[in-house]
């Protein structure tokens, strides 16, 4: 439902994203979730907000996959000093709170969606790096890997054609689970004003606007809050199901 609403928001939303029709109206037949302080339809903004959340989350997780998987494979394949250097780097990385990483990115760049995407990507890199490194430590001692090395396979060939296909399932599961966390992190950074323009239809920005009018109406806050919660739950359940399916496949069931 989240992906569907993000793709077809222009078609299924009852109004345009900039249509105004009365401030803080309660739910009615014309506005199923009421209107917000800017006189915009809440349901329309929730549907359009899913698009921005999806794009930002997928982009940030994709960047985290590229960097994290690369570091994990580098550490796991070479071991020794390379492994020690990469893992100490990851440990230092993890010692920084997520918000501090976001603020450092903002200090280096400026508030906006590129800064949010980079911050969320950096927050999720260690998850992929540590898991892929652990997978590599076991894979490089398998019989088919040792046979390929003995046959003269180069490190690049080993990584692309031997190890990467073996860890693809793990990457998909981590990425799916990471999308749920990324959506929450994107909404949280947007709530703090790091995303820049608060007028954009985005769930975190909607919560910022709604908190100023909770004494008048709660619908502009409840709708994006439920959307965030249900989307995270959906991705977590999908990730768990994907992990179980891949586990059964590996067991031959």
C-alpha positions in Angstrom: 0.0 0.0 0.0 2.9 2.4 0.8 4.6 1.8 -2.5 1.3 1.9 -4.4 0.3 5.2 -2.9 3.8 6.7 -3.5 3.7 5.7 -7.2 0.1 6.7 -7.9 -0.4 9.6 -5.4 -1.4 11.9 -8.3 -4.1 9.5 -9.4 -5.6 8.3 -6.1 -5.4 11.5 -4.0 -8.8 13.3 -3.8 -7.3 16.8 -4.3 -4.1 18.4 -5.6 -1.3 18.9 -3.2 -1.7 22.7 -3.2 -5.6 22.9 -3.1 -6.8 24.9 -0.1 -10.3 24.5 1.4 -10.6 25.8 5.0 -8.3 25.6 8.0 -8.2 22.7 10.5 -11.5 21.2 9.4 -12.6 18.0 11.1 -13.0 14.7 9.0 -16.0 14.8 6.7 -17.2 13.3 3.5 -15.3 16.0 1.5 -12.1 15.6 3.6 -11.8 12.1 5.0 -9.0 13.1 7.4 -9.8 16.8 7.7 -7.6 19.7 6.7 -4.5 21.1 8.3 -3.4 24.6 9.4 -2.5 25.5 5.8 -6.1 24.6 4.6 -4.8 21.5 2.7 -6.4 18.1 2.7 -4.6 15.8 5.1 -5.2 12.6 3.2 -3.8 14.1 0.1 -0.7 15.3 1.9 -0.2 11.8 3.5 -0.4 10.2 0.1 2.0 12.6 -1.6 4.3 12.4 1.5 4.7 8.7 1.0 6.5 9.5 -2.4 9.1 11.7 -0.8 9.7 9.3 2.1 10.1 6.4 -0.4 12.5 8.2 -2.6 14.7 9.5 0.3 14.7 6.1 2.0 15.5 4.0 -1.0 18.3 6.4 -2.1 19.8 6.5 1.3 19.7 2.7 1.8 21.1 2.1 -1.7 24.1 4.4 -0.8 24.5 2.5 2.5 24.5 -0.8 0.7 27.2 0.3 -1.8 29.5 1.7 0.9 28.8 -0.9 3.6 29.0 -4.0 1.4 32.2 -2.7 -0.1 33.8 -2.1 3.3 32.5 -5.5 4.6 33.9 -7.4 1.7 37.2 -5.6 1.8 37.6 -6.4 5.5 36.4 -10.0 5.2 38.4 -10.9 2.1 41.8 -9.6 3.1 41.6 -9.9 6.9 44.7 -9.0 9.0 45.5 -5.4 9.1 42.9 -4.4 6.5 40.2 -6.1 8.6 41.5 -4.5 11.8 41.6 -1.0 10.2 38.1 -1.3 8.6 36.5 -2.7 11.8 38.1 0.0 14.0 36.8 2.6 11.6 33.3 1.0 11.9 33.6 1.0 15.7 34.5 4.7 15.7 31.6 5.3 13.3 29.2 3.5 15.7 30.4 5.6 18.6 28.8 8.7 17.1 25.1 9.1 17.9 22.8 9.2 14.9 21.8 12.8 15.5 25.4 13.9 15.8 26.2 12.4 12.4 23.2 14.2 10.9 24.4 17.5 12.4 27.9 17.0 11.1 26.5 16.4 7.6 24.4 19.6 7.9 27.5 21.5 9.1 29.4 20.3 6.0 26.5 20.9 3.6 23.3 22.8 4.3 19.7 21.8 5.3 18.0 20.0 2.5 17.0 16.6 1.2 20.5 15.7 -0.1 21.8 16.3 3.5 19.1 14.0 4.9 19.8 11.3 2.4 23.6 11.4 3.1 23.0 11.4 6.9 20.6 8.4 6.8 23.0 6.6 4.5 26.0 7.1 6.9 23.9 6.0 9.8 23.1 2.7 8.1 26.5 1.9 6.6 27.9 0.0 9.7 24.9 -2.4 9.7 25.8 -3.7 6.2 29.6 -3.6 6.8 29.6 -5.7 9.9 27.1 -8.3 8.6 28.8 -8.7 5.2 32.2 -8.9 6.9 31.0 -11.8 9.1 29.6 -13.6 6.0 32.9 -13.1 4.1 34.9 -14.6 7.0 33.0 -17.9 6.6 32.6 -17.9 2.8 36.3 -17.5 2.0 37.1 -20.8 3.7 34.5 -22.8 1.8 35.7 -25.4 -0.6 34.5 -23.7 -3.8 36.2 -20.4 -2.8 39.5 -22.1 -2.0 39.3 -24.0 -5.3 38.7 -20.8 -7.3 41.7 -19.1 -5.5 43.8 -22.1 -6.3 42.8 -21.9 -9.9 44.2 -18.4 -10.1 41.0 -16.3 -9.7 41.8 -12.6 -9.0 40.4 -10.8 -6.0 38.1 -8.8 -8.3 36.7 -12.0 -9.9 36.3 -13.6 -6.4 34.3 -10.6 -5.1 32.0 -10.2 -8.1 31.4 -13.7 -9.3 31.9 -15.8 -6.1 31.2 -13.9 -2.9 28.7 -11.3 -4.1 26.1 -13.8 -5.3 26.5 -15.7 -2.1 25.6 -12.7 0.1 22.9 -11.2 -2.2 20.2 -12.7 0.0 21.6 -11.2 3.1 21.9 -7.8 1.4 18.2 -7.9 0.3 17.0 -8.8 3.8 19.1 -6.1 5.5 18.1 -3.5 2.9 14.4 -4.4 3.3 14.6 -4.1 7.1 16.7 -1.0 6.8 14.1 0.7 4.7 11.7 0.8 7.7 14.4 2.3 9.9 15.3 4.8 7.1 11.7 6.0 6.9 11.7 6.7 10.6 15.1 8.4 10.4 14.0 10.5 7.4 10.8 11.6 9.2 12.8 12.4 12.4 15.3 14.5 10.6 12.6 16.3 8.7 10.8 16.9 12.0 14.0 18.6 13.3 14.0 20.9 10.2 17.0 19.4 8.5 15.1 18.6 5.4 14.8 22.3 4.5 11.5 23.5 3.1 8.8 22.4 5.6 6.0 23.1 3.1 6.8 19.9 1.2 4.3 17.1 1.6 6.4 14.8 3.9 5.3 13.0 7.1 7.9 14.5 9.4 7.2 18.0 8.1 3.5 17.4 8.6 4.1 16.4 12.3 6.0 19.7 12.8 3.1 21.7 11.5 0.5 19.7 13.4 2.1 19.9 16.8 1.4 23.7 16.9 -2.4 23.0 16.6 -2.9 20.0 18.8 -5.3 22.0 21.0 -7.5 22.6 17.9 -7.4 19.3 16.0 -5.4 16.1 16.2 -6.0 14.6 12.7 -3.1 16.3 11.0 -0.8 14.7 13.6 -2.5 11.3 13.8 -2.6 10.6 10.0 1.2 10.9 9.3 2.0 9.2 12.6 -0.1 6.2 11.7 1.4 6.2 8.2 4.9 6.1 9.6 4.1 3.3 12.1 2.3 1.1 9.6 5.0 1.5 6.9 7.7 0.6 9.3 5.7 -2.4 10.5 5.1 -3.4 6.9 8.7 -3.3 5.9 9.8 -5.2 9.0 7.2 -8.0 8.4 8.3 -8.1 4.7 12.0 -8.3 5.7 11.2 -11.1 8.3 9.2 -13.0 5.6 12.0 -12.6 3.1 14.6 -13.9 5.6 12.5 -16.9 6.4 11.9 -17.7 2.7 15.6 -17.5 1.9 16.4 -19.6 5.0 13.9 -22.3 3.8 15.4 -22.1 0.3 19.0 -22.6 1.6 17.8 -25.6 3.6 16.2 -27.1 0.5 12.7 -27.1 1.8 
